[in-house]
Each structure stands twice: as structure tokens, then as C-alpha cells.
Amino acid sequence: MFNNPLYSNSSMFMKPGLLSSLKNINWSTFLGNAQKTLGVINQAIPIVYQVKPIISNAKTVFKIANSLKESNDNSNNINNNQSNNNTTKKTSTNKPVFYL
């Protein structure tokens, strides 16, 4: 139930440690897998450096697109207001209206 420090079992002191577990590792497969992993990392790092500016510029492109959309909406409203003003002026005069 409780471990009595005066009573010790010999198997309690013979537990495998870190060094004994390192003996069971197959070093050739470990180094081969580590080499494959480093190869993938060496290929991925330049891709990350190339994609990073694209992502940061994409945020700017969306901001510009939103501002252009807002300016188009504003210019359409201004054009509509001007055309409404022009038609009222044209209809108030007795001159013929020619559309080109």
C-alpha cells in the first residue's frame, strides 16, 4: 500500500533509465528520417519567403478594391445627379434634345 523506505525491493532500484532506452534506438533510420525532414524544410523555407510578400500585398489589394468600389458608387451617384439635373434643364427649354 504505502512504500516503506526501510523496506526496499531490489527491482525498485533496477528500473531502466534514459541511457538504457537510447540503446534500443535504430540510429540509421533516425538519421535517415531526420535527413528527409531537413530536406523538406530546406525546400519550404524559400517558398515561405516568396509567399510572404504576396500575402501582405493581398491585404493592400483588397483595401484598394474596396476604395475603388466606393469611389465608383460615389461617381455613379454624382453622374446620376448630374444627368437628372441636365434632363430637367433640357426639358425646361424648348430646344430639341439630341442624344449621341
Secondary structure, DSSP 8 states (H G I E B T S, - for coil): ----TTS--GGGTT---HHHHHTT--HHHHHHHHHHHHHHHHHHHHHHHHHHHHHHHHHHHHHHHHHHHHHHHHHHHHHHHHHHHHHHHHHHSSS-----
